[in-house]
Amino acid sequence: MAGALALLPCSAAVDYVREVKPLLAEHCYKCHGAAQQKSALRLDTAALALKGGDNGPAFKPGKGAESLLIQTVKDAHDSIARMPYKKPPLSEAHIQLLVKWIDEGASAPANEQPETARHWAFVPPQRPPVPEVNAAVISKSVITGREANGRPADSRQTGSTITRNPIDAFIFARLAKEKLTLSPEAERTTLLRRLNLDLVGLPPTPEEVDEFVKDIRPGAYERVVNRLLASPHYGERWGRWWLDAARYADSNGYSIDAPRQIWKYRDWVVAALNRDLPFDQFALWQLAGDLIDTNTFPPRTPPLEPLIATGFNRNTQINQEGGIDPEQFRVESVMDRVNTFGTVFLGLTVGCAQCHDHKFDPISQREYYQLYAFFNHTVEEGHGQGTPGAVLEIPGEVESAESLRKEMEEMRADLERYLDTKGSDVTKWEESLTDDARAKLRANVKAAMKPIWSERKLDQKRAVYGAFKADDAEFKARNTKLTSLERGNAKRVTTLVMRELKQPRETHLFINGDFTRPAEKVQPGVLAVLHPLAGARTAETNRADSTLRTPNRLDLARWTVDPANPLTARVIVNRVWQQYFGRGLVETENDFGTQGSLPTHPELLDWLAGEFTRPSGTSPWSLKHLHRLIVTSAAYRQSTSVRPEITTVDPLNKLLARQTRLRLDAEVIRDSALFTSGLLAPKLGGPPVYPPQPDGVMNLGQSKREWKASTGEDRHRRALYTHSWRATPHPALAVFDAPDGFSACTRRLRSNTPLQALTLLNDQQFYEFAEALAARVLKSPAQNDAERIDRAFRLCLSRAPNPTEQQRLQQLLAQQLAQEPGDESTRRREAWKTMARVLLNLDESITRE
């Protein structure tokens, strides 16, 4: 290719463990594995495949085209049907990988066994050397030492190697195998908008765009990156990323879906990310902050902070329906914590081992319950066994009057729901009362009994039920809290936290996952396929060793962020990468097991994992360092324009020969419109708020609730702070694929539906944004409508309109001015409101280029 970047030849051999074995496991083991061997053929080790079955060896080392395996997957065998049988065919890339491996001699580990030839993700990453890039011929589409606009580039050049950072060397090397190269760098306006949306979730102002375009000094781009990473809005943007995985919501879930107070955890996440709390500490506190010795905290750490962080594990649902078995749903909560732990930190589907051994990954059912044991000794609600409760009061913070009013309304509704489940029992009791017993009742109780149960008001039901069954724990707890609120007592801000029981529960393996069928007892332990648990007693250690103790969640947390763990760093850097490119280096970001996708750039993944945990020149486990590294790379700064050669070779852009256009997340769509309109209230943190939403939404769940729209600045807070109901999520967020909080979400969908356009046009809050944007433009110092259109366009899209766009928008404005009734001022206001609605609804307005 003319002008292509010349690279040093790549002679890396195919890695059997990393590349071939997972491919065979995914497509072949079901019929040719340990459990079943059709045609007497096993493919779960290279030696068995070479031994072959009824039709001979699966391959001939050095002769890929002649090998039975290749002939069958290519459907080129005379008598054997295409393999995998009755399944989708292997891709051409996978077939060529197998051919190359066989042609190279089909090397595999000697005496290959499951424990010695582990899946690539279970092998600790070794930081590979950065590939060298030969710059003998440098395409204008890559880094030329000059920016596209003629200004100096801030690339790094060492000898004949030109890269912005090591990421690019790995990308270049992989593209070279397909005779591709990177795309040109995006325009500076596009770059600035991309950076703002990715790092803080808000677009740049027109003034910030002008300043960046005019800044010809070296390092201009890096200065913007540093400014955005230092912004308090960075924590809000990336806090939402983490809260997705933590399944955060402001309600309990299930059918009642009562509200909960846990927003202090949400605020802790934002603050921790803003100050770049090292990720190992960030994870440790969330998994086991209640078990950490306060004397080991870094200087000036608020003593309650690690405890508040344990809200990560309290984000599980709580069932408050009448007649439930509390133990059943306690068990379900523990299982949710185990499954979330496996997804978020290990990238494994550990939940598949809840009822039986995992069918594909080396995770036994016993190991699942060993993990379960770590989470099985916690207080759920209230107090137990002399242990502090699982609800933490925040000293010095009391709820606002508005919060108390909402809480009192919810508690009244919750208590009435509970009492209505007891109505038939109360009626039977009343009918059984003798005249003497009735006469002994208090006057208010006798008065409350006059109407039939269904016609009684809540206070009448409370009075009667208290006389009927005063020792009901459930009733006393609800009624006491409500009485305290009704008396106007100050109520402290609280948050849900983890606490260990002083007397731990026994943990048993459940037959078929059924908590009513406990089997043998198990102790806390980790997955045998990974590194051992240090310094604690496990089933495999000598119990006579008095220096060891039974491990707890803190041991599990330390094991999770131990540099020896092959998964955690890979999983986290992959999920960060996914946010910037729309797809992870491992596409199945929640499944690094044998059924997951292979990494497209395995060496880059391992290099990033090493740079995350053991960087040079900065603190370890720094998320901001990882962000800075990615966004300053040439790979990130590419244009999204599609080139014919990319479409032919890599239609899904897995090799990253260009950037990816991404529709914005639900919250960023709302926040961008809010920011553009000039209404955004920048306040950080605090209780949830209630922006407008359509009438009737709160009637869709089992419990009918009021949604009283906030006023003042709370009406215009970032979407991160919107009260999140699990059963009835805010429609403007749900329609753009915001997660529901029922389970960990590590990758959002990006759907495209007509409802999205209707929401942007007609939803009350977006209508208000358009109204404010129109007023903002009309008040601007622009001299004429053409300048006003230019201003509005730049506010929404960060760039000026081209002549065709300017002309079309002027035509729209003229049409609206001619059609709107009323005086001149009214017509102009309404016409510009329509203009604003159109601009906020453009595809480019909700897309990150």
N, C-alpha and C positions, 0 to 999 in steps of 0.2 A: 504494500500500500504506500503510495507516494506520501512522503512526509511523515510516515509513522515513526513512533519512538522505537529505536533499535534497542533490544534487550539482550542481555547475556543469555545464551541458550539454557533452557531449563532441563536438567537431566534427572530430576527427582523421580525415584521409582515409586510405583503404586504401593501404598501402605496397606497390607492385608488386614490388620487389626482395625485400622481406622476407616478404611474405605470399602474393602471387599466383604468382610465378615458381616457388618451391619446390613449390607445390601442383600446378602444371602439370607440373613435372619428375617428380614422383612418379607421377602418374596418366596422363600423356598422351604424354611424350616417346618411349616405347617404340614407339608406332605413328605418332607425328606429330613426330618429332625429326629430327636431322641424318642419322641412319642409315636411317630409313625414313619415308615420307610416304604413308600410306594416303589415298586420295581426293585425292592431291596437296596435302594440307594439312599445313603445319608450324606448330607452336605454341611453338617454342623461343625465339622473340622476339615481342614484341607487334606489330612491323611485319609480320612474316610471317603472324601470325594474322589481322591486319586485311586483308592481301592475300587470304587465303583459298585455297580449293582448288576442287574440282569442284562443290561445293555452295554456293559463295559465301563471303563473309567469315565468320570465326568469331564476330565480335561487331560490334555497331553502337554506337559510343560514345554514351553517354547513354540507351541503350535496352536495358537488361539483359534484360527479359522477352522482347523480340523477337529477341534474339541467338541464333544457331545453337548456340553453345557451351552456353548455358543450357538451351535446349530439349532438347538431346541428353543432358545430364547429368541432367535432370529426367524423361527418358523421355517427353517431350511432343511429339516430332516425328512427323509423319505417316509418313515413309518411312525414317527412320534409327533404328536400334536404340539402346537406351540405352547411353551411354558412361560409364565405360570398358567396352569390349565384353568380355563374359564375365568381368568382374572385379567385386568388391564395389562398390556405388554410392557416390558421394560422400555425405558426411554433409550434413544440412540446413544446418549451420553453414558448411561449406565452400562450398556452393552460394550461400548468402546473401552470403558474402564476395565471390564472383565477381560476383554481381548488383550489389553495392554498388560494386565497382571499375568496372564498366562504366557504371553509372548516373552515377558521378562523372566520367565522361569517358574512362576507360581510360588514364590517364596512365602513361607509362613513359619510361625514359631515352632521350634522343635518340640516334639511330644505335646502338641497343642491340647490343652484341656480348658474347660470353662474358667478355671481359676487362674490359669496362666495366660490365656489369650483373651484378656478382658475387652469389653466394649470400649471404644475410644474415650467415651466421656468418663469412664471410671478410672482412667489412667491419669495421674497427676500431670498437669501441663508443664512442659519444659519450654522456657522462652527460646524460640528459634532465632537464628541470626536474621537480621534485616536483609532482604535481597538487595543486590546491587543493580542499579539501573544504568545502562550504558546510554549516554546522551550524545552519541555520535550524530544521530539525526533527531532533531527535536521538532515535533509538529507544532504549528501555530495554535493548534487546538489544545495543547497542553500548557506547560509553563515555559514561557519564552524569556523570562527575565524582565518582561514588560507587561503591565496589565493591558487588557484589551483596549482601554482608552488612552494608552500611551504613557501611563504613570508607572513609576517603578514598582516592581513586584516585591513582596516580602517573602520570597521563597528562600530556601536554604540550599546552598551549593557547596559540596565538598568534593574536590577533584572533578571526576566526570559524572558524579551523581547529583541530580537535581531533583529534590523533593521538598514538599512543604513540611512534612514530618514522616516518620517511619510508616504510618498507615499507607501512604501513597505507594511506597515501594512494594508492599504486599499486593495492593490492588493492581499496580502496573504489571507485576510479574504474572499474575493470574490472567489478566487481559491479553498479555502477549501470547499465551498458549492458543488463543483464538484469533490472533492477529488483529486485535482491537486495541484502542487506546482511550484515554479519558476524553470527555467532551470539553468544549471551551468553558472557561469560567463564566458564570452568570454575570449579568450586568450589576453594577454596584447598587442600584436601587433594589433590585431583586435580592441581592445578598443581604442587604440591611433588613428588609422586610422578613426574609427567611430567618435570620438570626433572632430578630425580636420575637417572632411568633414561636420559635423553637425554645428560646431560653426564658422568656418572661410571659409568653402567651398573650402579648399585646402588640399591635402594629406600631411602627415608628411614626412620629409626627412629621409633617412636611418639612419642618425646620430641621429635624434631625437628619432627614434624607439629604437636604441641601448641604448641611455641614459635612456629612460623610463624603458626598460626591466631590466637594471642593477640597477636602483634606488630602493633599498630595504628599504629605510627609510619610516616611517609612513607618510601618507599624500602625497605620490608621485602623486597619481591620482588627488587629489584636487589641487595640485600645477600646474599640466598641465591645468586643467579646468580654474584656475585663469589666467594663462598666455594667454590662447586662448581668454578668455573674454576681456582681456586687449588689445588684438591685434587690430590695426586699420582695419584689414581685417574682424573682426567680424561684423562691421557696413556694410561692403559691402555684406557679406553673408545674414544677416538678413534684410538689406535694401531692397534686392530683394524681400524678403517675403512680406514686407509691400507695395512695389511698385506694386506688383501683385494686391493687394486689391485696391490700389489707381488708378488703370487702367492707369498707367503711360506710355507715349509714346512720341516720339520726332516729331510727325506729327499730323495734325489736323483731320485726318480721312475723311470719306465719299470718294467720287470718286476722287476728286482732291488731297486730302491727302497732302496738302502743309506742309512744315516743320514748326515747332514752336520752340521757345526758352524757355525752362522751366527746363533745366538741373540744375539750381540753387536749385530747389525744390528737385531734386534727391540727390544732394550733401548735402542738409540740412537733409534729412532723414538719410543718412549714418552718418553724424556727430552727430545728436541727439541720435541715437542708440549707437554710440561709447561712448558717455559720460553718457549713461544711463539716459537720460532725463526722469523723471517720466512719466509714460504713461498717467496719467490724464492731465498733461501739454502738452505732445506730441499730444494728441487728441484735447485739447482745442485750441491750436494754429492753428492746421490745419482746424478746423471748423470755428474759429472766431478770428484769430490772428490780423485781421485788426481792431477789435473793442476793443481790450484790452488797458487799460490805461498804457502807457509806464512807468509811475511812479511805477507801481506794479511789474515790472520785477525783477527777481532775480539779484543780483549784477553781473556786467560784462556781462550782456546779450546784444549782439549786437542789436541795436534798430530796425533793419530791419528784424531780424530773424523771429519773429512771423508772419510778413507780408509775407515773402517768404514761410512760412509753409502753407499759405492758397492756395498755388498751388494745394493742394489736391483736392479742389473743381474746379480748372481750368483745370484739366486733361480731362474734358469732350470734346467730339468732336466738331468741328466747321465746318459748311458747307459753302463753298465758291463758290458753283456753281452759274452760272448766272440764273436769273429769279426766284430765290427762294423767299419765303415770310420770311423775317428776323424774324418776330415775331414767326412764327411756330417753327423755329429752336432754338430761344431763349427759348421758352417754353419747347422744348425737352431737352435743356441743364439743365434747372431747374429740370425737372423730373428725369434726370439722377443723379443729385446731391441728390435728395430725396431718390431714389432707392439705390444709393451707400451708403448713410448714414444708411439706414435700414439694408442693407446686412452686412456692415463692422462693425458697432458698436452694432447693436441690434440683428443680426442674424435672421432677420425676412424678409419675402417676402412682404414688404409693397407695392411694385409695383403692386401687385395683386388688390389693392384697388384704382387704378387710374381711372378705368371706372365704378366701382360698389363696394359695400361693399365686404370685403374679405369673400370668401365662407367658410373658415374654421377657421380663426383666428379672434379674437375680434378687428378688425380694420375696421372702417367705411370709406366710401369714403370721408365723410366730414373731418375726421381726417387726411386722406392723404393730403388733400389740406390745412389743418392747418399746417402740416409739410412743404408743398410746400411754404406757405407764408413766412417761415423763410428765404428761399433762393431766393425769388422773387424780392428782392429790390437791386440787385447788378448791377454794371456797367459791361457790357460785353466787348466791344472793344472801344478804344479811350476814349473820355471824354463825360460827359453828365450831364446836369443840374448843372453845376458849380462844379462837383465832380472830384477829381483826377482820372486819367485813370486807367484801369485795367492792364496796362503794367508797371512794376516797373523797372526803370533804377538803376543799381547797381553802386553807386559812386566809382570812382577810378578804375573801371574795364572796359577795352575796348576789343573788339573782335580782334582775331588774323587775320592776312592777309589771311590765308587759310579759316577761317570761313567767312570772308567778301566775298571772291571769290565765295564760295559755295552759300552764301546767295544772292549775286548779280545774279548768274545764275538762282537760283530758282525764284527770283523776276521777272527777265526778262521773264521766261517761264510763270509765273503766270499772268503777265500783258498781254502777248500775248494771252493767253487763254481767258482772259476777253475781250480783244478787238475783238477777232474773233467772240464772241457772238453778237457784234454790227456791224459786217461787212455789213449786208443787209441794216441796217439803214443808215450807212455812204454812201453806194452806191446810195441810193435813194436821199440823201441830195446833193451829188455831181451832180447827173443828173438834180436836180432842180435849180442849180446855174445859174444865168444869167451871161452874159459876164462881166457886170460891177462888180457884186459880186465876180466873179472869179478873176478879175483883182486886187481887193483890198486885196486879200490874200497875205500872206508873200511869199517870193520867195521860201523858203524851203518847204512850204506847197504845192505850185504849182508844184514843182519838185517831191515831194513825191506822187502826184496824178497821175503821168504819167502811172505807171504800174497799172493793175487792182488790186483790193484789195487782192486777193489770192496770188499774186506774190510779194507783197510788203514785205520788211523787217520790223522788229519790229520798228525801229526808224522812218520809213516812216509812219507806222500806228499810232505811237504816235503823230507825227506832225499833221497828218490829223485829227485824232479824237479830238485833243486839239482845233483845229479850229472849228470843228463841234459842240462840246458840252463841252465847257470849264468848265461849272458849275457842271458837274457830280462829285459828292462827291467821289464816289468809284474810279473813274479814277484819280482824283487829289491826293488822298491819296496814291495810288499805285505808281503813276508817281513821286511824290515828294520824296518818300522813295528811289526809284530806282535812281533818279537823284543825291540824296545826296551820295549814295554809289559810283556812277560813278565818282563823283568829288573827291573821295578819302577821304571824311570826316571821322574822327574817329567816331566810333559807339560804344556806351556803351553796355555792357552786360545787357540784360534785362531778366525778367521772368514774367510769368502771375500770377496775384494775384487777390484776392477778394477786392472789394470796395463797400460800401453801397451808394445808391443814397441819396441825401439830401431830396428829395421828394419821399417817398416810393410809389410803385405801389399798386393799389388795387388788391386783390386776390379774385378770384371767383372759386367756384366749377365748373368743366367742365362736362356737360352732356355727359355721355359715354366717358369721357376723351378727348372730342373734343374741342380744344381751341377756335374754332369759335362759340361754343355754351355755353357761360358763364351763370351760374345760380346764386344762392345767394352768397353774399359776405361772406368771412370767415376771421377770424383773426388768427394769429400764435397760435399754441397750440400743445400739445403732446397727446400721446395715453392714453385714460382714463383707460385702463387696467393696466397701470403702475403707478408709483408714480407721484404726482402732480408737476407742474412747480412752483418753489419757487420764491416769491418776484416779480412776474410780473402779469399783468392783462391778464386774459384769458376769453373765452366766459362764463365760469362758475362763475367768480368772480364778485363782486359787482363793477360796473363801477363808482359808486359814491365815491368809496374809492380813494381819491386823492394821496395816498401813492403808489399806483400801477401804472405801466406804461405798454405800449404795449411791449411784449417780442421781443427780437431779437435773432440773431444767437448765441450771447454770452450766453444768457440764455439757449438756446438749448444745447450748448456745456457743460455748467455746469450741466444741467440736465442729460446729457449723462454719465458723469463721477461721478455723485453723488453716494456715497456708497449705497444709497437707491435704485439705479437702479438694478433690479434683473438680467439684461441681459449682460451689457457690460463686466464686469469682467469674467463671465462665458464664454462668446463668445471668448474673447481674450485668456484666458488660454487654452480653448479647441483647438483653432487654433495653438497655440504653441505646445501643446501636439501632435497634428496631424503631425507636422513636424518631430517629433522624433520617432513616432510609426506607421506612415503611415495611421492612422485612428484616428479620434478624439474620446474622451470619448462619445461625441454625434457625430455619424457618419455623419449626415446631418449638417455639420458645418455652412452652410448658411441658415438653417431653424430650429430654435428652437421653431417653432410653433407647433400646434396640429398635423400637418401632418409630422413633423420631427421624427427622430428616438429618442427613449428613451435613456438616458445615460446608458452606461454599468456599470459605477461605480458612481452613483449619489452622494454618500457621498464624494468620492474623488474629484469630480468636485466642489462641494460646499466648501470643505476644501481648495482646490487650489485657488478658487476665493477669499475666505477670506484671505488666506496667501498672495495673490497678493495685495489686497487693504489695509489690516491691518496686516502686518507681525510682528513677534517678532524679535527684534534685528537688524532691517535694515529699510531703508526708504520705505514708501509705494509706490505702483505702479511701483516697480523696475522690469523691464524685465530681467535684468541680474540675479537678485535673483531667478526669476522663472526658468531661464535656468539652473542655478547652482543647484537648488533643483532637477530638473528632471534628469540631466545627472549624478548626484552623487548617484541616487537611484539604488538599486539592480535590479529593474525592467528594467531600461535602460541598465544596464551592462550585461544583459543576453546574452547567445549564441542564434544564430538564428536556431540552429539545431532542426529539427522536431522530436518529440517523438511520438510513436504510440498512447499513451493515450491522447495526445493533439489532434491529428487528429480525433480521435473518438468522443471526447466530444466537442471540440471547433475548428472545421476545419478552421475557418476564423481568429482564434487567437484574438478574441474580448476580451477575459479574460486576455490576456497578460501573458501566461505561457511561453513565449519565446519572444525574440526580432524579428523584422521583417526585412527581406532583402528588401531594397528599391533601385530601379534604381535611379541614381542621376538626379537632375534637369539639364535642358539643359545647363545652364550657368556653373554649377559645372563640367559637363563633359568636356566642352571646357577648363575651367580654370585649371582643374586637368592635362589635357594633356599639356597645355601651361606651367604649373609649372614644370611638370616632364621633359619637354624638355629643361628646363633651360632658356627659352625665356621670361618668364613673366616679364613685366614692372610693378613694385609695386606701381607706382604713384597713388594717390587718387584724385578723382574729376576732374572737368574740362569739356569742351565741348565734345559732342559725337564723337566717332571715327568710322573708316570704315575699319574693317578687310576684307580680301579677301572674295568674294562670287562668285558663278558662273555667267558668262556673261548672260545677257538677263533677269535677275530677275527683274530689274527695268522697264522692258517693259511690265510687266504683269498687271500693273494698268492702269487707264485711262490716266494718265500723264506719259510720257516717261521721265525718269530721268537718270542721270549719277551716277554711284557708282564708284568713284575713290578711290581705296584701299589706306589706310593710309600707310605711311612709318615710319621708325624709331621706337621709343618706342610706338607711337600710334597704330602701327600694332599689338602690343602684350600686349595691356591693357586687363583688365578683361572684361568679356562679359557684365557685368553691364553697361559698358560705350559704348557699340555698339549702333550706331544710330538706333532707333526703329521706323521703318515705319509701320503704322497700315495696310495699303493696301498691302504692299509688304515686309513682315517681313523677316529677315535673314533666309535663308533655313536651315542652320545648327542648329539654335535655334528652328525654327518651327517644324522640324522633330522630335525633342525630347520634344515636347509639351509645349514650352514656350507660355505664353498667348499673345493674339494679342492686348491688350490694349483697346478694344472696350467697355468692361464692367468690373466690379470688379471681380477678380478671387481669390477665397478664398481656392480653392483646385485644384492643377494641375492634369491632367490626366497622366497616366504612360502607354503609348502604347508600343507595341513591333512590329516593322515592318522591313522588309528587307532594306528599305531606310536608316534606322539608321546605319546598318552595312556598307552600301555603302558609307555613309557620312564619317564614321570614317576611312575608307580605302582610299577614293579617293577625298574628298573635299580638295581644295587647301590649306586651313589653316592647316588641320590635316596632310596633306602630308608634309607641312613645319615643323610641330611639330615633325613628325617621323624623318625627315631629321636631325633636330637639336638634337634629342635624340640619334640618331645613332652616330653623331659626338661627343656628350658628352661622350658616353660610350667608343668610340675608344680613346678618349683623357684621359680616367681615368687611374690610376696607376695599373690597373689589370694586372696580369702576363700572363694570357692565356684566351682563349675564354670561358672556364667554369666560370672563375671569372667575365668576362664581362657579361655573361648571368645572373649570380647571381646579378650583379650590376643593370643591366637593369630591371630585374624582380622586385627587391626591390624598384627601383624608381617608377615603375608603380603600384605595388600591396602592397608595404610596408612590404612584407614578402619575405623570401627566397624560391626558388622553391624546391619542393620535388624531390627525385631522378628520378621519372618517368617524371616529367615536365622538369628537367634538360636534361635528355636524349633526349626527344622529340625535345626540342629546339636546341640541338646540331645537331640532324639529319636535322632539317630545315636549320640551318646555312650551314651545309655541302652541302646540295642540292643546295642552292642558290649560294654558292661559285663555284660549278661545272658548273652552268648554266650561270652565268653572263659573258658577254664578256669583253674584255679589259685587261689592265695590272692588276697586283696583287692589287695595291692600289685602283683602280677603282672597281674591283670585291668585295673587302672587304667592301668598302663604300656602294655599292649598296646592298650587301647581308645584311649588318647590318640595312640599311634603311628598307628592307623588314621585318627583325626581329622586328624592332621598330613598324612598322605598325601593325603587328600581336599582339604585346603586348598591344598596345593602343586600339585594337579592342576586347580584351577579355571581356567576360561578367563581370568578377570580377573587371576589370578596371573601369567600369561604374556603379558599384553597391556598395552600402554601406551595409556592413555585420552587 
